[in-house]
Amino acid sequence: MNVFKRVFRFYYEGFRDMPRWGRQMWLIILVKGFVVFILVKFIFFPNHLKKNFDTDQQRSEYVIDQLIKTSQNDTTTVKH
């Protein structure tokens, strides 16, 4: 536990003693990360399985079928 406490204290004191512009830059980085990883996910990557299938059984069958089709059509495998 002493290691975790020392690591926390290291970062806490570093952020506390950071100049004002450094804290502003971290705020910009965090906001940008939020926009990129959270909002863009919901806009560009909708939940295809939840939208097109009603039950978990239907979803799992679809995923298995897609995996089987992909493995059968895979041309990178070496056939002897």
JORAHU-V329561 format. One record per backbone hydrogen bond with DSSP energy under -1.0 kcal/mol. NH is the residue of the N-H (numbers start at 0). CO is the residue of the C=O. Records with the same first field share a line. If there is no record, write none. Layout:
NH=CO ; CO
//
This chain:
4=0
5=1
6=2
7=3
8=4
9=5
10=6
11=7
12=8
13=9
14=10
15=11
16=12
22=18
23=19
24=20
25=21
26=22
27=23
28=24
29=25
30=26
31=27
32=28
33=29
34=30
35=31
36=32
37=33
38=33
39=34
41=37
42=38
43=39
44=40
47=45
50=46
51=47
52=48
58=54
59=55
60=56
61=57
62=58
63=59
64=60
65=61
66=62
67=63
68=64
69=65
70=66
71=67
72=68
//
